[in-house]
Amino acid sequence: MSAAVSTVPLTLDALDPLPVDTLCLFVSEDERPLGGAAGFADWRLCGQLSRLLVDGFFRGTRGESLLLPSNGRIGPPRLVVLGLGPGGEALHPGVLRTALSQAADVLNRARVDSVALELPGRGAMPAPERTSAFDEAFVPSFRGARVTLLADGPSRPSR
């Protein structure tokens, strides 16, 4: 049985009422300042992600992962941050599939039941390619009950 998938708009205000236990963020090595969901979460966390990047504690290299508490600054109680590697490589469909597969693995090991995430590559990779990678690499592997996609554009129907 696969997780129920729904979509909510990617906005700063959307982070607060998210009905999930984990927010999963993707960060490339060279995207500064952080954008999208990672940028919004960093804002809510008073720059904690940016400080970890500046200090070199987390660099955003491919395969790197980090688990953080949100300390009540956003709705989900914890965040999983995953490195994508260099930004240009993160836009390649194979790299996206690998990142989504890694995300499912890390979230499963952390016993995540419900997660919200933004698909990497917004603005650089066509939405159908990103959705296809999500459907093929993440959905079948994630063992939790619910996935909320943070996205620009129309909502995806629940399934």
MDTraj code that builds the backbone (N, CA, C; nanometers):
import mdtraj as md
import numpy as np

residues = "MET SER ALA ALA VAL SER THR VAL PRO LEU THR LEU ASP ALA LEU ASP PRO LEU PRO VAL ASP THR LEU CYS LEU PHE VAL SER GLU ASP GLU ARG PRO LEU GLY GLY ALA ALA GLY PHE ALA ASP TRP ARG LEU CYS GLY GLN LEU SER ARG LEU LEU VAL ASP GLY PHE PHE ARG GLY THR ARG GLY GLU SER LEU LEU LEU PRO SER ASN GLY ARG ILE GLY PRO PRO ARG LEU VAL VAL LEU GLY LEU GLY PRO GLY GLY GLU ALA LEU HIS PRO GLY VAL LEU ARG THR ALA LEU SER GLN ALA ALA ASP VAL LEU ASN ARG ALA ARG VAL ASP SER VAL ALA LEU GLU LEU PRO GLY ARG GLY ALA MET PRO ALA PRO GLU ARG THR SER ALA PHE ASP GLU ALA PHE VAL PRO SER PHE ARG GLY ALA ARG VAL THR LEU LEU ALA ASP GLY PRO SER ARG PRO SER ARG".split()
xyz = np.array([
    [0.0843, -0.1176, 0.0000],
    [0.0000, 0.0000, 0.0000],
    [0.0890, 0.1241, 0.0000],
    [0.0665, 0.2146, -0.0944],
    [0.1493, 0.3344, -0.1014],
    [0.0835, 0.4496, -0.0258],
    [0.1652, 0.5470, 0.0049],
    [0.1223, 0.6626, 0.0827],
    [0.0206, 0.7462, 0.0050],
    [-0.0689, 0.8099, 0.0777],
    [-0.1608, 0.9072, 0.0180],
    [-0.0798, 1.0317, -0.0137],
    [-0.0990, 1.0866, -0.1325],
    [-0.0238, 1.2032, -0.1767],
    [-0.1196, 1.3182, -0.2031],
    [-0.0877, 1.4343, -0.1474],
    [-0.1651, 1.5545, -0.1735],
    [-0.0686, 1.6702, -0.1960],
    [-0.1192, 1.7823, -0.2408],
    [-0.0364, 1.8983, -0.2701],
    [-0.0929, 2.0205, -0.2009],
    [-0.0043, 2.1027, -0.1477],
    [-0.0424, 2.2337, -0.0941],
    [0.0497, 2.3374, -0.1581],
    [0.0036, 2.4613, -0.1669],
    [0.0886, 2.5656, -0.2256],
    [0.2146, 2.5870, -0.1421],
    [0.3238, 2.6137, -0.2108],
    [0.4503, 2.6424, -0.1435],
    [0.4524, 2.7901, -0.1057],
    [0.4201, 2.8168, 0.0212],
    [0.4229, 2.9523, 0.0751],
    [0.4801, 2.9464, 0.2162],
    [0.5250, 3.0609, 0.2653],
    [0.5761, 3.0676, 0.4013],
    [0.4681, 3.0289, 0.5015],
    [0.3470, 3.0773, 0.4803],
    [0.2375, 3.0468, 0.5731],
    [0.1957, 2.9001, 0.5693],
    [0.2228, 2.8297, 0.4600],
    [0.1838, 2.6893, 0.4491],
    [0.2654, 2.5992, 0.5417],
    [0.3834, 2.6439, 0.5857],
    [0.4671, 2.5599, 0.6717],
    [0.4072, 2.5393, 0.8106],
    [0.3338, 2.6363, 0.8579],
    [0.2835, 2.6293, 0.9954],
    [0.1758, 2.5234, 1.0176],
    [0.0739, 2.5158, 0.9318],
    [-0.0327, 2.4182, 0.9598],
    [-0.0120, 2.2810, 0.8957],
    [0.1059, 2.2521, 0.8432],
    [0.1257, 2.1242, 0.7758],
    [0.0947, 2.0078, 0.8697],
    [0.0056, 1.9177, 0.8289],
    [-0.0320, 1.8050, 0.9138],
    [0.0623, 1.6857, 0.8968],
    [0.1926, 1.7103, 0.9129],
    [0.2922, 1.6045, 0.8960],
    [0.3882, 1.6064, 1.0139],
    [0.4588, 1.4948, 1.0333],
    [0.5550, 1.4913, 1.1439],
    [0.6950, 1.5339, 1.1008],
    [0.7200, 1.5441, 0.9684],
    [0.8532, 1.5786, 0.9205],
    [0.8452, 1.6643, 0.7951],
    [0.9319, 1.7634, 0.7883],
    [0.9511, 1.8430, 0.6678],
    [1.0841, 1.7993, 0.6080],
    [1.0831, 1.7549, 0.4823],
    [1.2038, 1.7099, 0.4138],
    [1.2478, 1.8201, 0.3178],
    [1.3726, 1.8633, 0.3323],
    [1.4264, 1.9725, 0.2509],
    [1.5457, 1.9233, 0.1704],
    [1.5577, 1.9729, 0.0495],
    [1.6718, 1.9415, -0.0365],
    [1.7551, 2.0672, -0.0527],
    [1.8865, 2.0545, -0.0323],
    [1.9772, 2.1685, -0.0390],
    [2.0952, 2.1312, -0.1280],
    [2.1247, 2.2166, -0.2254],
    [2.2424, 2.1916, -0.3094],
    [2.3645, 2.2588, -0.2467],
    [2.4817, 2.2206, -0.2928],
    [2.6065, 2.2749, -0.2381],
    [2.6219, 2.4238, -0.2651],
    [2.5640, 2.4696, -0.3738],
    [2.5934, 2.6064, -0.4175],
    [2.4725, 2.6990, -0.4259],
    [2.3607, 2.6617, -0.3702],
    [2.2441, 2.7509, -0.3705],
    [2.2452, 2.8357, -0.2430],
    [2.2852, 2.9588, -0.2587],
    [2.2855, 3.0527, -0.1471],
    [2.2406, 3.1875, -0.1993],
    [2.1458, 3.2532, -0.1406],
    [2.0695, 3.2059, -0.0253],
    [1.9779, 3.0896, -0.0639],
    [1.9328, 3.0185, 0.0375],
    [1.8429, 2.9066, 0.0154],
    [1.7115, 2.9570, -0.0424],
    [1.6544, 2.8793, -0.1321],
    [1.5277, 2.9168, -0.1932],
    [1.4212, 2.8133, -0.1650],
    [1.3016, 2.8405, -0.2120],
    [1.1909, 2.7463, -0.2001],
    [1.1603, 2.7081, -0.0565],
    [1.1241, 2.5822, -0.0374],
    [1.0878, 2.5332, 0.0966],
    [1.2037, 2.5470, 0.1942],
    [1.3267, 2.5218, 0.1484],
    [1.4427, 2.5342, 0.2373],
    [1.4598, 2.6785, 0.2831],
    [1.4390, 2.7739, 0.1928],
    [1.4490, 2.9154, 0.2289],
    [1.3409, 2.9565, 0.3277],
    [1.2185, 2.9094, 0.3035],
    [1.1093, 2.9409, 0.3965],
    [1.1346, 2.8807, 0.5341],
    [1.1792, 2.7537, 0.5365],
    [1.2088, 2.6888, 0.6649],
    [1.3235, 2.7606, 0.7356],
    [1.4261, 2.8002, 0.6610],
    [1.5393, 2.8720, 0.7197],
    [1.4919, 3.0028, 0.7828],
    [1.4010, 3.0720, 0.7164],
    [1.3447, 3.1963, 0.7699],
    [1.2742, 3.1688, 0.9026],
    [1.1897, 3.0652, 0.9047],
    [1.1164, 3.0303, 1.0265],
    [1.2105, 2.9852, 1.1390],
    [1.3242, 2.9260, 1.1016],
    [1.4214, 2.8776, 1.2005],
    [1.5264, 2.9833, 1.2335],
    [1.4974, 3.1082, 1.1975],
    [1.5867, 3.2216, 1.2280],
    [1.7284, 3.1999, 1.1725],
    [1.7382, 3.1430, 1.0532],
    [1.8672, 3.1275, 0.9874],
    [1.9500, 3.0082, 1.0328],
    [1.8900, 2.9146, 1.1044],
    [1.9663, 2.7998, 1.1550],
    [2.0290, 2.7185, 1.0417],
    [1.9554, 2.6948, 0.9339],
    [2.0118, 2.6183, 0.8226],
    [2.1286, 2.6934, 0.7587],
    [2.1119, 2.8225, 0.7394],
    [2.2206, 2.9028, 0.6815],
    [2.3452, 2.8986, 0.7690],
    [2.3268, 2.9054, 0.9004],
    [2.4431, 2.8992, 0.9908],
    [2.5138, 2.7642, 0.9812],
    [2.4373, 2.6560, 0.9708],
    [2.4978, 2.5231, 0.9573],
    [2.5770, 2.5130, 0.8275],
    [2.5278, 2.5767, 0.7219],
    [2.5990, 2.5774, 0.5939],
    [2.7240, 2.6634, 0.6004],
    [2.7130, 2.7818, 0.6567],
    [2.8285, 2.8716, 0.6685],
    [2.9371, 2.8089, 0.7552],
    [2.8969, 2.7436, 0.8634],
    [2.9934, 2.6797, 0.9540],
    [3.0535, 2.5512, 0.8965],
    [2.9949, 2.5001, 0.7876],
    [3.0445, 2.3775, 0.7269],
    [2.9978, 2.2505, 0.7948],
    [2.9058, 2.2622, 0.8926],
    [2.8526, 2.1441, 0.9603],
    [2.7721, 2.0591, 0.8622],
    [2.7009, 2.1260, 0.7730],
    [2.6267, 2.0622, 0.6638],
    [2.6635, 2.1391, 0.5380],
    [2.6980, 2.0675, 0.4302],
    [2.7452, 2.1367, 0.3107],
    [2.6504, 2.1232, 0.1921],
    [2.5598, 2.0265, 0.1962],
    [2.4705, 2.0047, 0.0827],
    [2.5294, 1.9111, -0.0213],
    [2.6324, 1.8358, 0.0169],
    [2.6907, 1.7405, -0.0779],
    [2.5945, 1.6245, -0.1010],
    [2.6051, 1.5658, -0.2183],
    [2.5155, 1.4556, -0.2535],
    [2.5291, 1.3425, -0.1530],
    [2.4159, 1.2946, -0.1034],
    [2.4147, 1.1847, -0.0077],
    [2.4192, 1.2272, 0.1375],
    [2.4478, 1.3533, 0.1636],
    [2.4554, 1.4035, 0.3015],
    [2.3136, 1.4191, 0.3579],
    [2.2949, 1.3880, 0.4861],
    [2.1636, 1.4046, 0.5486],
    [2.1794, 1.4574, 0.6905],
    [2.0757, 1.5263, 0.7351],
    [2.0770, 1.5904, 0.8661],
    [1.9359, 1.5888, 0.9224],
    [1.9221, 1.5521, 1.0487],
    [1.7932, 1.5545, 1.1180],
    [1.7971, 1.6651, 1.2219],
    [1.6971, 1.7532, 1.2174],
    [1.6917, 1.8675, 1.3099],
    [1.5536, 1.8790, 1.3734],
    [1.5471, 1.9233, 1.4996],
    [1.4165, 1.9569, 1.5571],
    [1.3751, 2.0955, 1.5079],
    [1.2455, 2.1182, 1.4952],
    [1.1990, 2.2514, 1.4541],
    [1.1792, 2.3430, 1.5747],
    [1.1802, 2.2851, 1.6941],
    [1.1622, 2.3617, 1.8178],
    [1.0369, 2.4497, 1.8149],
    [0.9326, 2.4005, 1.7473],
    [0.8046, 2.4709, 1.7447],
    [0.8012, 2.5933, 1.6545],
    [0.9052, 2.6172, 1.5763],
    [0.9076, 2.7359, 1.4893],
    [0.8267, 2.7166, 1.3616],
    [0.8002, 2.5902, 1.3245],
    [0.7115, 2.5560, 1.2140],
    [0.6250, 2.4400, 1.2597],
    [0.5241, 2.4066, 1.1825],
    [0.4314, 2.3004, 1.2208],
    [0.4961, 2.1644, 1.2438],
    [0.5690, 2.1108, 1.1441],
    [0.6308, 1.9793, 1.1654],
    [0.7357, 1.9849, 1.2759],
    [0.7362, 1.8872, 1.3664],
    [0.8311, 1.8901, 1.4781],
    [0.9765, 1.8620, 1.4402],
    [1.0003, 1.8038, 1.3214],
    [1.1387, 1.7775, 1.2834],
    [1.1579, 1.7989, 1.1332],
    [1.2843, 1.8208, 1.0988],
    [1.3226, 1.8421, 0.9600],
    [1.4305, 1.7412, 0.9228],
    [1.4223, 1.6912, 0.8020],
    [1.5283, 1.6113, 0.7432],
    [1.5800, 1.6934, 0.6265],
    [1.7101, 1.7219, 0.6285],
    [1.7727, 1.8017, 0.5230],
    [1.8668, 1.7096, 0.4461],
    [1.8517, 1.7092, 0.3138],
    [1.9297, 1.6201, 0.2289],
    [2.0102, 1.7003, 0.1278],
    [2.1361, 1.6625, 0.1093],
    [2.2226, 1.7289, 0.0130],
    [2.2007, 1.6769, -0.1275],
    [2.2044, 1.7691, -0.2236],
    [2.1877, 1.7349, -0.3643],
    [2.3180, 1.7375, -0.4426],
    [2.4236, 1.7933, -0.3860],
    [2.5466, 1.8129, -0.4615],
    [2.5415, 1.9471, -0.5333],
    [2.6282, 1.9661, -0.6324],
    [2.6284, 2.0929, -0.7060],
    [2.4937, 2.1171, -0.7735],
    [2.4483, 2.2416, -0.7736],
    [2.3161, 2.2764, -0.8261],
    [2.2912, 2.2331, -0.9681],
    [2.3885, 2.2479, -1.0566],
    [2.3699, 2.2068, -1.1945],
    [2.3418, 2.0589, -1.2080],
    [2.4119, 1.9769, -1.1296],
    [2.3904, 1.8320, -1.1341],
    [2.2546, 1.7941, -1.0766],
    [2.2050, 1.8717, -0.9816],
    [2.0788, 1.8390, -0.9160],
    [1.9631, 1.8448, -1.0139],
    [1.9824, 1.9076, -1.1284],
    [1.8748, 1.9225, -1.2247],
    [1.8664, 1.8054, -1.3217],
    [1.9635, 1.7186, -1.3211],
    [1.9648, 1.6017, -1.4083],
    [1.8618, 1.5007, -1.3566],
    [1.7774, 1.4444, -1.4449],
    [1.6737, 1.3500, -1.3980],
    [1.7279, 1.2322, -1.3180],
    [1.8445, 1.1776, -1.3557],
    [1.9007, 1.0656, -1.2806],
    [1.9401, 1.1050, -1.1400],
    [1.9960, 1.2239, -1.1256],
    [2.0339, 1.2734, -0.9928],
    [1.9089, 1.2971, -0.9084],
    [1.8034, 1.3496, -0.9706],
    [1.6779, 1.3715, -0.8978],
    [1.6213, 1.2393, -0.8479],
    [1.6191, 1.1385, -0.9326],
    [1.5672, 1.0076, -0.8906],
    [1.6500, 0.9508, -0.7744],
    [1.7824, 0.9642, -0.7834],
    [1.8689, 0.9161, -0.6759],
    [1.8403, 0.9910, -0.5468],
    [1.8236, 1.1233, -0.5553],
    [1.7953, 1.2038, -0.4360],
    [1.6617, 1.1648, -0.3745],
    [1.5609, 1.1408, -0.4572],
    [1.4288, 1.1021, -0.4052],
    [1.4311, 0.9625, -0.3450],
    [1.5074, 0.8733, -0.4035],
    [1.5228, 0.7392, -0.3478],
    [1.5948, 0.7456, -0.2133],
    [1.6995, 0.8288, -0.2059],
    [1.7712, 0.8472, -0.0796],
    [1.6779, 0.9073, 0.0252],
    [1.5955, 1.0032, -0.0169],
    [1.5015, 1.0657, 0.0768],
    [1.4091, 0.9609, 0.1370],
    [1.3530, 0.8749, 0.0530],
    [1.2636, 0.7698, 0.1036],
    [1.3371, 0.6808, 0.2028],
    [1.4612, 0.6446, 0.1719],
    [1.5400, 0.5589, 0.2603],
    [1.5654, 0.6267, 0.3955],
    [1.6098, 0.7518, 0.3926],
    [1.6384, 0.8248, 0.5167],
    [1.5101, 0.8417, 0.5994],
    [1.4014, 0.8770, 0.5331],
    [1.2743, 0.8963, 0.6046],
    [1.2237, 0.7645, 0.6632],
    [1.2411, 0.6567, 0.5906],
    [1.2007, 0.5259, 0.6435],
    [1.2838, 0.4888, 0.7660],
    [1.4157, 0.5122, 0.7594],
    [1.5009, 0.4796, 0.8739],
    [1.4672, 0.5657, 0.9955],
    [1.4179, 0.6885, 0.9716],
    [1.3777, 0.7771, 1.0818],
    [1.2343, 0.7492, 1.1264],
    [1.1721, 0.6496, 1.0668],
    [1.0349, 0.6089, 1.0997],
    [0.9345, 0.7233, 1.0828],
    [0.9488, 0.7936, 0.9727],
    [0.8586, 0.9042, 0.9402],
    [0.7276, 0.8459, 0.8877],
    [0.6171, 0.8914, 0.9458],
    [0.4853, 0.8463, 0.9021],
    [0.4247, 0.9417, 0.7998],
    [0.4512, 1.0703, 0.8167],
    [0.3951, 1.1696, 0.7254],
    [0.5000, 1.2766, 0.6992],
    [0.5131, 1.3156, 0.5723],
    [0.6189, 1.4083, 0.5333],
    [0.5661, 1.5109, 0.4337],
    [0.6235, 1.6289, 0.4401],
    [0.6007, 1.7312, 0.3387],
    [0.7350, 1.7575, 0.2724],
    [0.7346, 1.7747, 0.1410],
    [0.8579, 1.8035, 0.0689],
    [0.8277, 1.8781, -0.0597],
    [0.9297, 1.9505, -0.1045],
    [0.9251, 2.0173, -0.2332],
    [1.0161, 1.9386, -0.3263],
    [0.9693, 1.9087, -0.4458],
    [1.0536, 1.8381, -0.5415],
    [1.1625, 1.9310, -0.5910],
    [1.2883, 1.8889, -0.5856],
    [1.3975, 1.9731, -0.6353],
    [1.3858, 1.9974, -0.7861],
    [1.4511, 2.1027, -0.8327],
    [1.4572, 2.1309, -0.9752],
    [1.3509, 2.2258, -1.0267],
    [1.2761, 2.2871, -0.9373],
    [1.1703, 2.3802, -0.9789],
    [1.2308, 2.4910, -1.0644],
    [1.1696, 2.5174, -1.1766],
    [1.2158, 2.6237, -1.2642],
    [1.3239, 2.5816, -1.3622],
    [1.3860, 2.4666, -1.3408],
    [1.4939, 2.4233, -1.4284],
    [1.4625, 2.2903, -1.4971],
    [1.3731, 2.2134, -1.4389],
    [1.3356, 2.0840, -1.4964],
    [1.1845, 2.0862, -1.5153],
    [1.1355, 2.0385, -1.6290],
    [0.9907, 2.0393, -1.6514],
    [0.9153, 1.9646, -1.5405],
    [0.8014, 2.0197, -1.5010],
    [0.7203, 1.9600, -1.3942],
    [0.6864, 1.8136, -1.4215],
    [0.6514, 1.7746, -1.5447],
    [0.6204, 1.6324, -1.5667],
    [0.7392, 1.5396, -1.5377],
    [0.8618, 1.5838, -1.5689],
    [0.9802, 1.5020, -1.5378],
    [0.9996, 1.4895, -1.3878],
    [0.9780, 1.5988, -1.3161],
    [0.9931, 1.5964, -1.1701],
    [0.8877, 1.5052, -1.1082],
    [0.7637, 1.5166, -1.1554],
    [0.6555, 1.4335, -1.1034],
    [0.6803, 1.2866, -1.1344],
    [0.7290, 1.2578, -1.2540],
    [0.7593, 1.1200, -1.2918],
    [0.8676, 1.0620, -1.2009],
    [0.9720, 1.1401, -1.1749],
    [1.0789, 1.0946, -1.0847],
    [1.0229, 1.0673, -0.9455],
    [0.9360, 1.1540, -0.8973],
    [0.8727, 1.1365, -0.7665],
    [0.7912, 1.0070, -0.7635],
    [0.7081, 0.9876, -0.8670],
    [0.6213, 0.8691, -0.8729],
    [0.7009, 0.7391, -0.8834],
    [0.8157, 0.7441, -0.9496],
    [0.8945, 0.6230, -0.9715],
    [0.9967, 0.5957, -0.8607],
    [1.0573, 0.7016, -0.8049],
    [1.1672, 0.6810, -0.7102],
    [1.1281, 0.6991, -0.5644],
    [1.0271, 0.7803, -0.5361],
    [0.9926, 0.8076, -0.3965],
    [0.8693, 0.7300, -0.3509],
    [0.7597, 0.7457, -0.4238],
    [0.6315, 0.6895, -0.3793],
    [0.6388, 0.5397, -0.3507],
    [0.6964, 0.4570, -0.4392],
    [0.6980, 0.3135, -0.4097],
    [0.7874, 0.2750, -0.2912],
    [0.8858, 0.3588, -0.2591],
    [0.9828, 0.3257, -0.1536],
    [0.9450, 0.3782, -0.0166],
    [0.8726, 0.4900, -0.0106],
    [0.8378, 0.5511, 0.1181],
    [0.7324, 0.4659, 0.1880],
    [0.7589, 0.4286, 0.3128],
    [0.6681, 0.3403, 0.3874],
    [0.5703, 0.4149, 0.4773],
    [0.5771, 0.5471, 0.4801],
    [0.4844, 0.6235, 0.5624],
    [0.3450, 0.6262, 0.5014],
    [0.2525, 0.6879, 0.5749],
    [0.1127, 0.6891, 0.5333],
    [0.0756, 0.8087, 0.4462],
    [0.1488, 0.9216, 0.4599],
    [0.1029, 1.0435, 0.3934],
    [0.2199, 1.1284, 0.3448],
    [0.2062, 1.1804, 0.2221],
    [0.3047, 1.2703, 0.1633],
    [0.2317, 1.3959, 0.1180],
    [0.2844, 1.5108, 0.1563],
    [0.2315, 1.6384, 0.1106],
    [0.3389, 1.7050, 0.0262],
    [0.3078, 1.7284, -0.1010],
    [0.3998, 1.7991, -0.1886],
    [0.3778, 1.9485, -0.1742],
    [0.4858, 2.0210, -0.1570],
    [0.4811, 2.1670, -0.1533],
    [0.5142, 2.2128, -0.2946],
    [0.4180, 2.2769, -0.3613],
    [0.4380, 2.3056, -0.5030],
    [0.3735, 2.4360, -0.5450],
    [0.4333, 2.4961, -0.6469],
    [0.3690, 2.6069, -0.7161],
    [0.2735, 2.5440, -0.8161],
    [0.1628, 2.6085, -0.8397],
    [0.0722, 2.5580, -0.9412],
    [-0.0446, 2.4818, -0.8821],
    [-0.1164, 2.4093, -0.9680],
    [-0.2398, 2.3428, -0.9253],
    [-0.2138, 2.2293, -0.8282],
    [-0.3122, 2.2027, -0.7460],
    [-0.3023, 2.0941, -0.6500],
    [-0.3098, 1.9601, -0.7202],
    [-0.2432, 1.8625, -0.6625],
    [-0.2471, 1.7250, -0.7123],
    [-0.3565, 1.6556, -0.6334],
    [-0.4438, 1.5822, -0.6994],
    [-0.5498, 1.5134, -0.6245],
    [-0.4909, 1.4065, -0.5323],
    [-0.5554, 1.3870, -0.4179],
    [-0.5130, 1.2823, -0.3252],
    [-0.5387, 1.1462, -0.3888],
    [-0.4518, 1.0491, -0.3514],
    [-0.4756, 0.9131, -0.4004],
    [-0.4522, 0.8162, -0.2891],
])
top = md.Topology()
chain = top.add_chain()
for i, resn in enumerate(residues, 1):
    res = top.add_residue(resn, chain, resSeq=i)
    for name in ("N", "CA", "C"):
        top.add_atom(name, md.element.get_by_symbol(name[0]), res)
traj = md.Trajectory(xyz[None], top)
